[in-house]
Amino acid sequence: MNTTEMVAEIAEKTGYPKTQVRTVLDVFMQKTVDALASGDDVMIYGFGKFSTVRAAARKARILQTNEEIVLAAHNRVKFKAAPTVMDRVK
């Protein structure tokens, strides 16, 4: 499911115009990214938790050239689904 399909389904179920639903979804995504960028976790009860974890710098190899490179340390986004979500996805 992509964003357009999500917006259409939410608009159909709620009766709100697609433009309003799209605005709310855009704000939700932006606020989630903003919170993660500032180091905060985003917990949505009954859905799951978004958080960041630090990935250490490490060596890697470019397979085509066999050249060894160093990948810099960086943050990764992690999502842990709530038990109710996991039960439905089984």
Number of C-alpha atoms within 10 A of each C-alpha: 5 6 11 10 10 15 20 16 14 16 17 12 8 9 10 13 13 17 12 12 19 18 12 13 16 13 12 12 12 12 13 17 17 12 16 19 14 9 13 14 18 17 16 11 10 11 14 17 15 19 20 19 11 10 12 10 11 10 9 12 12 9 8 6 7 9 9 11 11 10 13 10 11 11 14 11 13 13 13 13 17 15 12 12 13 12 9 7 7 5
